Amino acid sequence: MSDLRMAIMKVILVPPVHFDVKESYNTRMRPDHPCGKPDKKRTFLQWARMASTAIHDLGITAHFIEPVEDLYDMTFACDPGFWVDDLFIPANFWASPRKPEVEHFVKWFRDREYMVKHLSPLAFFEGGDCVFVKNKIIIGYGENRTNLQGVEEVASIFKKSRVEKVVPIRRVTEEFYHLNSVLTYYPSADLIMYYPKAFEDSAGEQLAFNFPGTRIVPLSEATLFRKHPDFDGEYLYSYALNAVERNGKVLQPYCHEIQEKILRDHGLEVIVPEDGSSEFERSGGSYRCLMMIHNVTQ
């Protein structure tokens, strides 16, 4: 078994006690739509299944931050910053309603004596735009969420560190506003899967150049979209790439047979918990969004 499989994987989770869709700052947030509001009981059951699967099946070690009233999106724990080794970089959120989440994460890290490095006010940056791959960090940037200044300031922080390189990739649609919704790295198989239509045309070449030896697989719209049964059959993105992998097991909310075959062929087992993540998808997120992962350089 490889070192990557043996390493302890730590995450931060925030229970969805106050989760709701109150306004819209992405294309999936539709509070006035008949299918736009999450069901409270179903939300917590879906989150509990996700957390249980992560802890018991994937062997992840979970830490918890107390949810805060009126911070409806705080359960999307991935976004308020990026955690590498003994360093935490807090987010500069693009969406104003999410900005107050950051102080609660900063406190958690400072209480545990982590180094915390803030970016300048105009450097927008969100943890959901980062994917850690073999001591390098892919950062998605675009018209909203993380901007190029944010990428540059993060890269500057890591210049004298064990992080080898920051790889910026430009997102080109408002629908896919976070990198980790449309690009996943599966460390046990050294595999990247991504949705090309979410990025500039050169994204595949950039990935191949920066990650030689890593298998890079583009997935089609037919594989990643579906007529969603919880949204009156509306044709929507499935969040199949908003996934978490550890020890050869992949946690994701949906898996088309084509994607499942590719994963199986790379020695990976797919786990799709009962009832999926529909309630969180009403706010534009799924399992990977719900975890802040501790990324560890090798």
Summary of the structure (lengths in Angstrom):
residues: 298
radius of gyration: 17.6
end to end distance: 15.6
largest distance: 50.9
contacts: 992
relative contact order: 0.18
helix: 29%
strand: 24%
